[in-house]
Amino acid sequence: MRSRDRGAVALAAAGVLARVLLAILGWTESASERLELASPVDALARIREGHALWGMGQSPYGGSALHAPPLYLALVGPLVANAPAGLVASVPFIVADLLAAAAIHRVATASTRTADAADASPTSPAWTVALFLANPFSIASCAAASSAGFRAAALAVSLAGAVEGTPVVAGAGVAALAYLGDPTCAALTVPSLARAMAR
């Protein structure tokens, strides 16, 4: 590890620690009620309600309360449905942010490899990841248990697959992004998928 990257590692660790501390201190419930962090479409209360309806044998999509895709409800719902507001309920959202950070690191590493020495950015991949993990909005939306972290992870995975020339990974990221309810962003990543397939 280069000496200039030590600060980036410390900043990234501080960002992850902030997510964990906010979860332990119970900020999930109050943060999930903030419209800036979690919309009614992806709020934690809606996921819990949809999972409860599903458990009672009723359709969670019968009314207008739940807008999460069925696979998201099936995977995330059981993890957060009965978990008390705290670290256990926040684990899937922290993992999604860490997956996004790993994919961002791959994109940044690939872009620094392909850049000419004269055009190379002074920012290392470690600092790029650290800035993502220490972003206050990213930390707050993770604390609010918003599905934005899952969408960010899908976007970062699709871009990582495109930059590395693996169309299966890029396509899976685009498909996950479209499935999670962001078709506009998924449509904008299709050119990156075409780039990956051209390699």
Summary of the structure (lengths in Angstrom):
residues: 199
radius of gyration: 18.1
end to end distance: 30.6
largest distance: 62.3
contacts: 663
relative contact order: 0.15
helix: 72%
strand: 0%
